[in-house]
Amino acid sequence: MDGSGAGDGAGTALVVIDMINTYDHEDAELLVPSVGRIVPVVADLIGRARKADAAVVYANDNFGLWRSHHGELLERALSREHAELVEPIRPDDASLFVVKARHSVFYETPMAYLLWRMGVGHLVLCGQVTEQCVLYSALDAHIRHLEVTVPRDAVAGIHPGLAGAALEMMERNMGARIVSAHEIDFGRPA
């Protein structure tokens, strides 16, 4: 996307949340199996979004590495034990990358401006963790009047009960569409 539709809100962007990960943090052993299940689905979504010329935006924690950039974060993740969870979904040269400090992809980041500049009004959120970063990002998108779709098979959780409750909250309280990834068509608005 070249930004020529700035502000029109007609476009769709795939936001890949925290998938560039070293998995050397608390709760990683609970998270890794769930991530392993979604990686092929997320990889397919990324491929379909790229083919449709939809924006692919990676929003990722920097894990306290405040001097790092996205290339360093990627290299670090690929050098760790669970590189097989990162390699299939790695950013390409056309992918956008927003480094975040906390849970929401919007908190203290240029995400809102970036989406407005590209004319994006609909977000497809995928990644991890359903009951944390995905939930908070969906809420922040909702209060910014952005349409949100969450493919339930492309988000990973730590605690299945909380992840299910988070999806229900996104649907009931925020008007998010909760669908299967195969239902998403990047060529058409939500």
LONU-777766 format. One record per residue: residue in one letter; x, y, z of N, C-alpha, C in turn. Coordinates in nm, 4 decimals, always signed. Layout:
residues N
[site 'a', [X, Y, Z], [X, Y, Z], [X, Y, Z]]
...
This chain:
residues 190
[site 'm', [+0.0844, -0.1180, +0.0000], [+0.0000, +0.0000, +0.0000], [+0.0885, +0.1237, +0.0000]]
[site 'd', [+0.0540, +0.2207, -0.0801], [+0.1403, +0.3368, -0.0950], [+0.0954, +0.4582, -0.0146]]
[site 'g', [-0.0176, +0.4487, +0.0541], [-0.0642, +0.5604, +0.1340], [-0.1491, +0.6587, +0.0556]]
[site 's', [-0.1746, +0.6337, -0.0722], [-0.2498, +0.7289, -0.1534], [-0.3939, +0.7423, -0.1062]]
[site 'g', [-0.4436, +0.6447, -0.0317], [-0.5789, +0.6524, +0.0201], [-0.5822, +0.7043, +0.1623]]
[site 'a', [-0.4842, +0.7838, +0.2003], [-0.4696, +0.8285, +0.3383], [-0.6012, +0.8772, +0.3948]]
[site 'g', [-0.6386, +0.8161, +0.5050], [-0.7544, +0.8599, +0.5777], [-0.8878, +0.8079, +0.5285]]
[site 'd', [-0.8953, +0.7367, +0.4157], [-1.0259, +0.6947, +0.3656], [-1.0812, +0.5722, +0.4381]]
[site 'g', [-0.9982, +0.4973, +0.5096], [-1.0456, +0.3870, +0.5919], [-1.0975, +0.2667, +0.5181]]
[site 'a', [-1.0718, +0.2558, +0.3893], [-1.1262, +0.1451, +0.3107], [-1.0370, +0.0213, +0.3111]]
[site 'g', [-0.9107, +0.0382, +0.3452], [-0.8160, -0.0720, +0.3346], [-0.8163, -0.1665, +0.4535]]
[site 't', [-0.7569, -0.2829, +0.4301], [-0.7408, -0.3842, +0.5340], [-0.5925, -0.4083, +0.5560]]
[site 'a', [-0.5539, -0.4246, +0.6809], [-0.4158, -0.4593, +0.7151], [-0.4162, -0.5822, +0.8045]]
[site 'l', [-0.3202, -0.6689, +0.7814], [-0.2951, -0.7821, +0.8696], [-0.1920, -0.7372, +0.9712]]
[site 'v', [-0.2255, -0.7458, +1.0995], [-0.1333, -0.7085, +1.2061], [-0.0888, -0.8367, +1.2760]]
[site 'v', [+0.0411, -0.8633, +1.2684], [+0.1016, -0.9837, +1.3241], [+0.1645, -0.9441, +1.4573]]
[site 'i', [+0.1048, -0.9924, +1.5668], [+0.1412, -0.9448, +1.7000], [+0.2376, -1.0407, +1.7701]]
[site 'd', [+0.3544, -0.9898, +1.8045], [+0.4536, -1.0567, +1.8907], [+0.4981, -1.1946, +1.8440]]
[site 'm', [+0.4956, -1.2185, +1.7150], [+0.5387, -1.3495, +1.6658], [+0.6904, -1.3597, +1.6480]]
[site 'i', [+0.7615, -1.2478, +1.6515], [+0.9078, -1.2505, +1.6505], [+0.9480, -1.2600, +1.7969]]
[site 'n', [+0.9712, -1.3821, +1.8427], [+0.9788, -1.4090, +1.9857], [+1.0913, -1.5068, +2.0148]]
[site 't', [+1.1608, -1.4851, +2.1254], [+1.2695, -1.5748, +2.1664], [+1.2197, -1.6890, +2.2542]]
[site 'y', [+1.1011, -1.6769, +2.3078], [+1.0405, -1.7790, +2.3942], [+1.1300, -1.8154, +2.5125]]
[site 'd', [+1.1971, -1.7162, +2.5662], [+1.2748, -1.7376, +2.6878], [+1.2209, -1.6497, +2.8010]]
[site 'h', [+1.0879, -1.6460, +2.8100], [+1.0204, -1.5633, +2.9095], [+0.9270, -1.6492, +2.9938]]
[site 'e', [+0.8760, -1.5899, +3.0989], [+0.7801, -1.6583, +3.1859], [+0.6591, -1.7026, +3.1032]]
[site 'd', [+0.6076, -1.8180, +3.1280], [+0.4914, -1.8772, +3.0604], [+0.5218, -1.9296, +2.9201]]
[site 'a', [+0.6463, -1.9221, +2.8775], [+0.6803, -1.9681, +2.7420], [+0.6469, -2.1155, +2.7235]]
[site 'e', [+0.6716, -2.1981, +2.8234], [+0.6448, -2.3411, +2.8070], [+0.4958, -2.3691, +2.7893]]
[site 'l', [+0.4098, -2.2834, +2.8432], [+0.2654, -2.2966, +2.8214], [+0.2242, -2.2406, +2.6852]]
[site 'l', [+0.2968, -2.1419, +2.6370], [+0.2627, -2.0731, +2.5130], [+0.3100, -2.1473, +2.3881]]
[site 'v', [+0.4272, -2.2059, +2.3930], [+0.4896, -2.2664, +2.2745], [+0.3992, -2.3677, +2.2023]]
[site 'p', [+0.3319, -2.4608, +2.2715], [+0.2453, -2.5541, +2.1974], [+0.1328, -2.4832, +2.1213]]
[site 's', [+0.0749, -2.3803, +2.1809], [-0.0315, -2.3048, +2.1145], [+0.0232, -2.2305, +1.9927]]
[site 'v', [+0.1413, -2.1724, +2.0059], [+0.2039, -2.1031, +1.8937], [+0.2340, -2.2014, +1.7818]]
[site 'g', [+0.2833, -2.3197, +1.8180], [+0.3130, -2.4206, +1.7163], [+0.1922, -2.4550, +1.6308]]
[site 'r', [+0.0739, -2.4530, +1.6905], [-0.0487, -2.4838, +1.6155], [-0.0874, -2.3714, +1.5199]]
[site 'i', [-0.0570, -2.2450, +1.5565], [-0.1028, -2.1340, +1.4724], [-0.0026, -2.0924, +1.3655]]
[site 'v', [+0.1243, -2.1281, +1.3796], [+0.2260, -2.0809, +1.2845], [+0.1874, -2.1088, +1.1387]]
[site 'p', [+0.1435, -2.2310, +1.1030], [+0.1059, -2.2526, +0.9618], [-0.0116, -2.1649, +0.9170]]
[site 'v', [-0.1041, -2.1396, +1.0067], [-0.2209, -2.0563, +0.9739], [-0.1781, -1.9105, +0.9552]]
[site 'v', [-0.0934, -1.8621, +1.0454], [-0.0437, -1.7246, +1.0342], [+0.0392, -1.7095, +0.9065]]
[site 'a', [+0.1233, -1.8078, +0.8772], [+0.2044, -1.8027, +0.7549], [+0.1143, -1.7952, +0.6311]]
[site 'd', [+0.0064, -1.8717, +0.6306], [-0.0880, -1.8671, +0.5188], [-0.1557, -1.7303, +0.5094]]
[site 'l', [-0.1971, -1.6736, +0.6234], [-0.2585, -1.5400, +0.6228], [-0.1619, -1.4357, +0.5674]]
[site 'i', [-0.0359, -1.4431, +0.6092], [+0.0641, -1.3481, +0.5610], [+0.0790, -1.3613, +0.4101]]
[site 'g', [+0.0879, -1.4833, +0.3616], [+0.1002, -1.5058, +0.2171], [-0.0189, -1.4536, +0.1402]]
[site 'r', [-0.1396, -1.4780, +0.1917], [-0.2608, -1.4307, +0.1247], [-0.2704, -1.2782, +0.1268]]
[site 'a', [-0.2322, -1.2170, +0.2398], [-0.2345, -1.0706, +0.2484], [-0.1359, -1.0100, +0.1496]]
[site 'r', [-0.0160, -1.0674, +0.1431], [+0.0845, -1.0163, +0.0486], [+0.0355, -1.0299, -0.0954]]
[site 'k', [-0.0247, -1.1435, -0.1270], [-0.0742, -1.1668, -0.2631], [-0.1834, -1.0662, -0.3001]]
[site 'a', [-0.2661, -1.0280, -0.2018], [-0.3740, -0.9320, -0.2247], [-0.3260, -0.7871, -0.2142]]
[site 'd', [-0.1982, -0.7673, -0.1902], [-0.1388, -0.6348, -0.1733], [-0.1974, -0.5601, -0.0540]]
[site 'a', [-0.2366, -0.6363, +0.0482], [-0.2799, -0.5753, +0.1740], [-0.1556, -0.5492, +0.2591]]
[site 'a', [-0.1604, -0.4482, +0.3408], [-0.0478, -0.4179, +0.4292], [-0.0297, -0.5306, +0.5306]]
[site 'v', [+0.0943, -0.5678, +0.5536], [+0.1295, -0.6619, +0.6596], [+0.2163, -0.5845, +0.7571]]
[site 'v', [+0.1651, -0.5686, +0.8798], [+0.2346, -0.4904, +0.9814], [+0.2680, -0.5820, +1.0985]]
[site 'y', [+0.3950, -0.5964, +1.1258], [+0.4397, -0.6702, +1.2431], [+0.4481, -0.5716, +1.3578]]
[site 'a', [+0.3828, -0.6040, +1.4683], [+0.3896, -0.5225, +1.5893], [+0.4492, -0.6127, +1.6963]]
[site 'n', [+0.5623, -0.5736, +1.7479], [+0.6378, -0.6665, +1.8305], [+0.6995, -0.5990, +1.9509]]
[site 'd', [+0.6960, -0.6712, +2.0638], [+0.7703, -0.6267, +2.1809], [+0.9178, -0.6228, +2.1456]]
[site 'n', [+0.9907, -0.5349, +2.2134], [+1.1351, -0.5308, +2.1913], [+1.2112, -0.6021, +2.3027]]
[site 'f', [+1.1375, -0.6589, +2.3975], [+1.1964, -0.7367, +2.5070], [+1.3013, -0.6569, +2.5836]]
[site 'g', [+1.2783, -0.5262, +2.5966], [+1.3692, -0.4418, +2.6727], [+1.4968, -0.4041, +2.5994]]
[site 'l', [+1.5064, -0.4378, +2.4716], [+1.6259, -0.4051, +2.3923], [+1.6035, -0.2711, +2.3228]]
[site 'w', [+1.6101, -0.1634, +2.3970], [+1.5710, -0.0324, +2.3471], [+1.6617, +0.0219, +2.2391]]
[site 'r', [+1.7788, -0.0332, +2.2208], [+1.8677, +0.0135, +2.1139], [+1.8553, -0.0738, +1.9887]]
[site 's', [+1.7712, -0.1730, +1.9948], [+1.7609, -0.2662, +1.8831], [+1.6609, -0.2175, +1.7789]]
[site 'h', [+1.6712, -0.2744, +1.6597], [+1.5730, -0.2502, +1.5549], [+1.5158, -0.3858, +1.5140]]
[site 'h', [+1.4184, -0.3848, +1.4246], [+1.3483, -0.5089, +1.3936], [+1.4402, -0.6172, +1.3387]]
[site 'g', [+1.5420, -0.5810, +1.2649], [+1.6356, -0.6814, +1.2131], [+1.7097, -0.7534, +1.3249]]
[site 'e', [+1.7484, -0.6785, +1.4261], [+1.8160, -0.7399, +1.5409], [+1.7210, -0.8302, +1.6191]]
[site 'l', [+1.5975, -0.7857, +1.6346], [+1.4993, -0.8692, +1.7040], [+1.4778, -0.9997, +1.6296]]
[site 'l', [+1.4674, -0.9926, +1.4975], [+1.4491, -1.1115, +1.4160], [+1.5703, -1.2041, +1.4273]]
[site 'e', [+1.6903, -1.1489, +1.4132], [+1.8117, -1.2308, +1.4248], [+1.8187, -1.3004, +1.5598]]
[site 'r', [+1.7866, -1.2279, +1.6644], [+1.7909, -1.2863, +1.7991], [+1.6912, -1.4004, +1.8114]]
[site 'a', [+1.5689, -1.3796, +1.7624], [+1.4664, -1.4847, +1.7706], [+1.5067, -1.6073, +1.6887]]
[site 'l', [+1.5668, -1.5849, +1.5729], [+1.6067, -1.6966, +1.4872], [+1.7280, -1.7723, +1.5415]]
[site 's', [+1.7982, -1.7139, +1.6357], [+1.9155, -1.7803, +1.6938], [+1.8811, -1.8596, +1.8203]]
[site 'r', [+1.7562, -1.8594, +1.8591], [+1.7155, -1.9254, +1.9837], [+1.6519, -2.0612, +1.9574]]
[site 'e', [+1.6170, -2.1265, +2.0664], [+1.5676, -2.2649, +2.0625], [+1.4455, -2.2855, +1.9729]]
[site 'h', [+1.3537, -2.1927, +1.9695], [+1.2282, -2.2119, +1.8959], [+1.2249, -2.1335, +1.7647]]
[site 'a', [+1.3356, -2.1296, +1.6941], [+1.3443, -2.0581, +1.5665], [+1.2436, -2.1107, +1.4652]]
[site 'e', [+1.2046, -2.2377, +1.4774], [+1.1077, -2.2962, +1.3832], [+0.9697, -2.2310, +1.3937]]
[site 'l', [+0.9456, -2.1589, +1.5036], [+0.8188, -2.0868, +1.5191], [+0.8256, -1.9475, +1.4571]]
[site 'v', [+0.9456, -1.9025, +1.4265], [+0.9661, -1.7686, +1.3720], [+0.9929, -1.7725, +1.2217]]
[site 'e', [+1.0729, -1.8653, +1.1776], [+1.1159, -1.8721, +1.0372], [+1.0003, -1.8674, +0.9368]]
[site 'p', [+0.8925, -1.9452, +0.9562], [+0.7851, -1.9451, +0.8542], [+0.7069, -1.8143, +0.8438]]
[site 'i', [+0.7185, -1.7281, +0.9443], [+0.6377, -1.6058, +0.9449], [+0.7253, -1.4798, +0.9438]]
[site 'r', [+0.8501, -1.4952, +0.9087], [+0.9424, -1.3815, +0.9142], [+0.8991, -1.2713, +0.8167]]
[site 'p', [+0.9250, -1.1460, +0.8545], [+0.8910, -1.0333, +0.7672], [+0.9720, -1.0365, +0.6381]]
[site 'd', [+0.9101, -0.9899, +0.5295], [+0.9852, -0.9708, +0.4053], [+1.0172, -0.8217, +0.3934]]
[site 'd', [+1.0805, -0.7832, +0.2832], [+1.1222, -0.6439, +0.2660], [+1.0054, -0.5463, +0.2548]]
[site 'a', [+0.8882, -0.5941, +0.2174], [+0.7717, -0.5065, +0.2037], [+0.6929, -0.4934, +0.3345]]
[site 's', [+0.7232, -0.5772, +0.4312], [+0.6501, -0.5740, +0.5582], [+0.6866, -0.4498, +0.6384]]
[site 'l', [+0.5884, -0.4000, +0.7094], [+0.6092, -0.2873, +0.7997], [+0.6327, -0.3432, +0.9398]]
[site 'f', [+0.7023, -0.2685, +1.0234], [+0.7371, -0.3176, +1.1567], [+0.7230, -0.2046, +1.2565]]
[site 'v', [+0.6449, -0.2295, +1.3616], [+0.6260, -0.1329, +1.4688], [+0.6735, -0.1991, +1.5977]]
[site 'v', [+0.7677, -0.1352, +1.6642], [+0.8166, -0.1864, +1.7920], [+0.7270, -0.1297, +1.9014]]
[site 'k', [+0.6774, -0.2181, +1.9874], [+0.5894, -0.1752, +2.0958], [+0.6550, -0.2034, +2.2304]]
[site 'a', [+0.6140, -0.1279, +2.3286], [+0.6715, -0.1421, +2.4618], [+0.5834, -0.2245, +2.5544]]
[site 'r', [+0.4542, -0.2210, +2.5311], [+0.3596, -0.2874, +2.6204], [+0.2580, -0.3650, +2.5376]]
[site 'h', [+0.1513, -0.4061, +2.5982], [+0.0566, -0.5005, +2.5412], [-0.0069, -0.4578, +2.4090]]
[site 's', [-0.0642, -0.3405, +2.4033], [-0.1370, -0.2983, +2.2836], [-0.0422, -0.2551, +2.1720]]
[site 'v', [-0.0798, -0.2873, +2.0484], [-0.0005, -0.2433, +1.9329], [-0.0096, -0.0912, +1.9146]]
[site 'f', [-0.1028, -0.0268, +1.9841], [-0.1211, +0.1176, +1.9744], [-0.0500, +0.1958, +2.0837]]
[site 'y', [-0.0242, +0.1336, +2.1968], [+0.0289, +0.2065, +2.3116], [+0.1693, +0.2601, +2.2838]]
[site 'e', [+0.1792, +0.3937, +2.2785], [+0.3078, +0.4624, +2.2598], [+0.3794, +0.4199, +2.1312]]
[site 't', [+0.3018, +0.3869, +2.0259], [+0.3601, +0.3520, +1.8957], [+0.2972, +0.4423, +1.7888]]
[site 'p', [+0.3541, +0.4432, +1.6688], [+0.2947, +0.5206, +1.5595], [+0.1861, +0.4434, +1.4838]]
[site 'm', [+0.1342, +0.3347, +1.5417], [+0.0399, +0.2478, +1.4695], [-0.0819, +0.3238, +1.4172]]
[site 'a', [-0.1467, +0.4038, +1.4998], [-0.2683, +0.4739, +1.4561], [-0.2386, +0.5649, +1.3376]]
[site 'y', [-0.1291, +0.6383, +1.3443], [-0.0927, +0.7268, +1.2339], [-0.0603, +0.6463, +1.1084]]
[site 'l', [+0.0136, +0.5390, +1.1241], [+0.0505, +0.4537, +1.0110], [-0.0741, +0.4004, +0.9401]]
[site 'l', [-0.1690, +0.3488, +1.0172], [-0.2922, +0.2947, +0.9585], [-0.3723, +0.4044, +0.8883]]
[site 'w', [-0.3836, +0.5201, +0.9524], [-0.4550, +0.6323, +0.8901], [-0.3872, +0.6711, +0.7600]]
[site 'r', [-0.2556, +0.6794, +0.7624], [-0.1794, +0.7219, +0.6445], [-0.1992, +0.6261, +0.5279]]
[site 'm', [-0.2151, +0.4969, +0.5587], [-0.2356, +0.3964, +0.4541], [-0.3820, +0.3804, +0.4160]]
[site 'g', [-0.4707, +0.4508, +0.4854], [-0.6126, +0.4399, +0.4545], [-0.6752, +0.3114, +0.5035]]
[site 'v', [-0.6234, +0.2588, +0.6136], [-0.6722, +0.1323, +0.6691], [-0.7827, +0.1592, +0.7708]]
[site 'g', [-0.8949, +0.0912, +0.7539], [-1.0059, +0.1004, +0.8480], [-1.0446, -0.0340, +0.9055]]
[site 'h', [-0.9776, -0.1401, +0.8588], [-1.0097, -0.2764, +0.9028], [-0.8803, -0.3493, +0.9352]]
[site 'l', [-0.8725, -0.4048, +1.0563], [-0.7557, -0.4806, +1.0993], [-0.7904, -0.6272, +1.1146]]
[site 'v', [-0.7029, -0.7118, +1.0665], [-0.7070, -0.8545, +1.0965], [-0.5934, -0.8762, +1.1944]]
[site 'l', [-0.6283, -0.9122, +1.3173], [-0.5283, -0.9312, +1.4219], [-0.4970, -1.0796, +1.4380]]
[site 'c', [-0.3687, -1.1133, +1.4339], [-0.3264, -1.2510, +1.4589], [-0.2010, -1.2480, +1.5449]]
[site 'g', [-0.1672, -1.3613, +1.6042], [-0.0453, -1.3683, +1.6833], [-0.0700, -1.4087, +1.8263]]
[site 'q', [+0.0060, -1.3488, +1.9152], [+0.0034, -1.3889, +2.0555], [+0.0135, -1.2683, +2.1481]]
[site 'v', [-0.0381, -1.2766, +2.2588], [-0.1139, -1.3758, +2.3325], [-0.2601, -1.3318, +2.3307]]
[site 't', [-0.3499, -1.4243, +2.2997], [-0.4923, -1.3922, +2.2832], [-0.5474, -1.3126, +2.3998]]
[site 'e', [-0.5206, -1.3598, +2.5220], [-0.5799, -1.2985, +2.6408], [-0.5006, -1.1793, +2.6919]]
[site 'q', [-0.4002, -1.1391, +2.6197], [-0.3224, -1.0216, +2.6590], [-0.3108, -0.9255, +2.5401]]
[site 'c', [-0.2053, -0.9342, +2.4643], [-0.1763, -0.8352, +2.3596], [-0.2826, -0.8294, +2.2503]]
[site 'v', [-0.3379, -0.9424, +2.2109], [-0.4428, -0.9409, +2.1074], [-0.5674, -0.8722, +2.1619]]
[site 'l', [-0.6068, -0.9077, +2.2836], [-0.7245, -0.8469, +2.3459], [-0.7084, -0.6956, +2.3605]]
[site 'y', [-0.5959, -0.6507, +2.4148], [-0.5756, -0.5072, +2.4370], [-0.5649, -0.4311, +2.3052]]
[site 's', [-0.5063, -0.4937, +2.2049], [-0.4974, -0.4299, +2.0730], [-0.6353, -0.4177, +2.0094]]
[site 'a', [-0.7180, -0.5202, +2.0257], [-0.8549, -0.5147, +1.9727], [-0.9343, -0.4027, +2.0397]]
[site 'l', [-0.9178, -0.3881, +2.1706], [-0.9869, -0.2814, +2.2426], [-0.9410, -0.1446, +2.1926]]
[site 'd', [-0.8100, -0.1272, +2.1796], [-0.7591, +0.0017, +2.1322], [-0.8012, +0.0296, +1.9882]]
[site 'a', [-0.8114, -0.0720, +1.9058], [-0.8616, -0.0532, +1.7692], [-1.0088, -0.0116, +1.7735]]
[site 'h', [-1.0850, -0.0770, +1.8582], [-1.2286, -0.0477, +1.8715], [-1.2518, +0.0982, +1.9124]]
[site 'i', [-1.1754, +0.1461, +2.0106], [-1.1982, +0.2843, +2.0547], [-1.1500, +0.3853, +1.9509]]
[site 'r', [-1.0745, +0.3399, +1.8524], [-1.0315, +0.4251, +1.7410], [-1.1233, +0.4084, +1.6188]]
[site 'h', [-1.2354, +0.3399, +1.6384], [-1.3359, +0.3198, +1.5343], [-1.2835, +0.2401, +1.4152]]
[site 'l', [-1.1937, +0.1461, +1.4416], [-1.1444, +0.0566, +1.3377], [-1.2210, -0.0742, +1.3464]]
[site 'e', [-1.2522, -0.1317, +1.2313], [-1.3151, -0.2635, +1.2278], [-1.2083, -0.3678, +1.2602]]
[site 'v', [-1.2466, -0.4702, +1.3356], [-1.1505, -0.5726, +1.3776], [-1.2042, -0.7110, +1.3452]]
[site 't', [-1.1171, -0.7921, +1.2874], [-1.1439, -0.9344, +1.2666], [-1.0318, -1.0112, +1.3343]]
[site 'v', [-1.0688, -1.1148, +1.4077], [-0.9700, -1.2011, +1.4731], [-0.9965, -1.3451, +1.4299]]
[site 'p', [-0.9029, -1.4040, +1.3559], [-0.9176, -1.5453, +1.3221], [-0.8796, -1.6305, +1.4433]]
[site 'r', [-0.9773, -1.7022, +1.4970], [-0.9567, -1.7779, +1.6211], [-0.8484, -1.8833, +1.6093]]
[site 'd', [-0.8218, -1.9289, +1.4876], [-0.7198, -2.0313, +1.4662], [-0.5838, -1.9713, +1.4315]]
[site 'a', [-0.5714, -1.8378, +1.4452], [-0.4440, -1.7707, +1.4186], [-0.3996, -1.6853, +1.5369]]
[site 'v', [-0.4546, -1.7162, +1.6547], [-0.4111, -1.6510, +1.7782], [-0.3758, -1.7588, +1.8795]]
[site 'a', [-0.2682, -1.7348, +1.9533], [-0.2191, -1.8312, +2.0518], [-0.2404, -1.7761, +2.1917]]
[site 'g', [-0.2769, -1.8670, +2.2823], [-0.2979, -1.8273, +2.4198], [-0.2155, -1.9089, +2.5167]]
[site 'i', [-0.2058, -1.8570, +2.6361], [-0.1361, -1.9271, +2.7442], [-0.2353, -2.0125, +2.8217]]
[site 'h', [-0.3498, -1.9546, +2.8543], [-0.4529, -2.0220, +2.9328], [-0.5789, -2.0355, +2.8477]]
[site 'p', [-0.6138, -2.1565, +2.8032], [-0.7275, -2.1740, +2.7119], [-0.8574, -2.1089, +2.7592]]
[site 'g', [-0.8890, -2.1185, +2.8868], [-1.0119, -2.0579, +2.9371], [-1.0120, -1.9067, +2.9217]]
[site 'l', [-0.9008, -1.8447, +2.9549], [-0.8900, -1.6997, +2.9412], [-0.8871, -1.6586, +2.7938]]
[site 'a', [-0.8219, -1.7373, +2.7108], [-0.8170, -1.7070, +2.5675], [-0.9582, -1.7116, +2.5082]]
[site 'g', [-1.0360, -1.8119, +2.5457], [-1.1739, -1.8214, +2.4982], [-1.2579, -1.7045, +2.5460]]
[site 'a', [-1.2400, -1.6671, +2.6730], [-1.3136, -1.5525, +2.7272], [-1.2728, -1.4237, +2.6556]]
[site 'a', [-1.1447, -1.4107, +2.6228], [-1.0976, -1.2908, +2.5523], [-1.1623, -1.2802, +2.4146]]
[site 'l', [-1.1702, -1.3926, +2.3430], [-1.2360, -1.3909, +2.2117], [-1.3828, -1.3516, +2.2255]]
[site 'e', [-1.4484, -1.4044, +2.3268], [-1.5887, -1.3696, +2.3492], [-1.6039, -1.2211, +2.3825]]
[site 'm', [-1.5135, -1.1675, +2.4647], [-1.5187, -1.0244, +2.4972], [-1.4980, -0.9384, +2.3723]]
[site 'm', [-1.4023, -0.9788, +2.2884], [-1.3775, -0.9015, +2.1660], [-1.5025, -0.8988, +2.0781]]
[site 'e', [-1.5694, -1.0126, +2.0691], [-1.6885, -1.0216, +1.9856], [-1.8055, -0.9450, +2.0465]]
[site 'r', [-1.8351, -0.9696, +2.1732], [-1.9532, -0.9083, +2.2368], [-1.9344, -0.7610, +2.2701]]
[site 'n', [-1.8201, -0.7268, +2.3264], [-1.8006, -0.5911, +2.3778], [-1.7387, -0.4948, +2.2785]]
[site 'm', [-1.6704, -0.5490, +2.1771], [-1.5968, -0.4623, +2.0851], [-1.6439, -0.4769, +1.9411]]
[site 'g', [-1.7407, -0.5634, +1.9172], [-1.7932, -0.5820, +1.7837], [-1.6974, -0.6481, +1.6867]]
[site 'a', [-1.5946, -0.7147, +1.7396], [-1.4981, -0.7822, +1.6515], [-1.5632, -0.9035, +1.5869]]
[site 'r', [-1.5236, -0.9302, +1.4638], [-1.5655, -1.0529, +1.3957], [-1.4663, -1.1615, +1.4359]]
[site 'i', [-1.5158, -1.2694, +1.4927], [-1.4325, -1.3839, +1.5281], [-1.4650, -1.4928, +1.4270]]
[site 'v', [-1.3660, -1.5281, +1.3462], [-1.3877, -1.6187, +1.2335], [-1.2741, -1.7200, +1.2262]]
[site 's', [-1.2851, -1.8122, +1.1328], [-1.1730, -1.8992, +1.0984], [-1.0891, -1.8274, +0.9934]]
[site 'a', [-0.9605, -1.8532, +0.9934], [-0.8695, -1.7829, +0.9024], [-0.9095, -1.8006, +0.7557]]
[site 'h', [-0.9598, -1.9178, +0.7202], [-0.9955, -1.9406, +0.5795], [-1.1112, -1.8512, +0.5329]]
[site 'e', [-1.1860, -1.7910, +0.6252], [-1.2967, -1.7030, +0.5908], [-1.2523, -1.5625, +0.5533]]
[site 'i', [-1.1278, -1.5299, +0.5781], [-1.0792, -1.3932, +0.5561], [-1.0418, -1.3740, +0.4092]]
[site 'd', [-1.0976, -1.2671, +0.3514], [-1.0687, -1.2301, +0.2138], [-1.0074, -1.0914, +0.2162]]
[site 'f', [-0.8771, -1.0829, +0.1905], [-0.8084, -0.9536, +0.1960], [-0.8458, -0.8620, +0.0805]]
[site 'g', [-0.9156, -0.9143, -0.0171], [-0.9576, -0.8339, -0.1302], [-1.0850, -0.7561, -0.1061]]
[site 'r', [-1.1570, -0.7915, +0.0026], [-1.2844, -0.7253, +0.0320], [-1.2842, -0.6739, +0.1739]]
[site 'p', [-1.3493, -0.5602, +0.1999], [-1.3621, -0.5105, +0.3362], [-1.4474, -0.6060, +0.4194]]
[site 'a', [-1.4382, -0.5926, +0.5493], [-1.5094, -0.6822, +0.6432], [-1.6594, -0.6798, +0.6233]]
